Amino acid sequence: MVGRGRHQHNEINAAFKEARKIASLTVVESHNGHCWGWIECICGEEPQPVWCTPRNPGNHAKRLLRWIKNHSECAKDEERS
């Protein structure tokens, strides 16, 4: 059994670790169907889903990291406005 806030794949947990370093991002665990949860951003864009059993966990983690990188500046943009 996977503990609270942890995904069963280490690559995806590494992506969560990067997301938690950024103040504008939140990792939400919900376990709804095939969806483990999602990563939210304060910018209001659609949250990024995190799948329970992705076909290729490494590629899924890379996609999450790319989304995290694209949203890493949102907190700074919100402070400026």
N, C-alpha and C positions, 0 to 999 in steps of 0.2 A: 504494500500500500504506500502511496506517495503522500508525504506529509503536506500540511497546509502551506500553500504558496510556492510549492515546488512542482515542476513538471517531471515526467518520467524520463525525459531525454536530457542529457547533460548539455548538449549544444543549445537547446532552448533555454535552459536555466542560465547559461552564460549570457544569452541575449537579455533575459530578465535583469541580470546583475547590471548590465549597461543601462537599461531603461531606468532602473531605480537610482542611478547616479544623477539623473537629469530631473530637475525640480518640476518641469512642466509635464512629465509623464507619470502615469499611474498604471500598475499592473493589477487587473481585476480578475479574480478567479470565480467562475460561475458554474461550470460543469453542466452545460445545457446541450444535450444531445452529443454530437461529435465535437463540439466546441469546448475547450478547456476553460477559456476565458478570453480576455482581450487586453490590449494596451491602449489606454486613452491619452489624449493630449488636450491641454487647456485651450488650444486654438479653436476647438469646436469641430474639427474635421471628423469624419467617420472613424470610429475606433478600429484598430487592426486586430482581426480575430487570431486566436492561437488555438490550433487544433490538438485534440487529445492524441490521436494516432496519425500523424502526417505520413504520407507515403515515403517521403525522404526527409528525415528530421534535420539533416545538415542543410539542405536547401531551404527548408522552412525557417530555420534559424537565421540563415543569410538574408532572407526576405524581411524578417523581423528587424535585423540589425540595420538594413538599408532604410526601413521605415523610421526606425529610431534616429538614425543619423539625419534624415530629412526633417525631423521634428525637434532636433536638439536646440535649435535657435528660437523656438516659440516662446519660451519664458523671457528671453531677452527682448523679443519683439513686443510682448505684452507690457513689459516695464516701460518701454519707450513711448507707448501710446497713452 
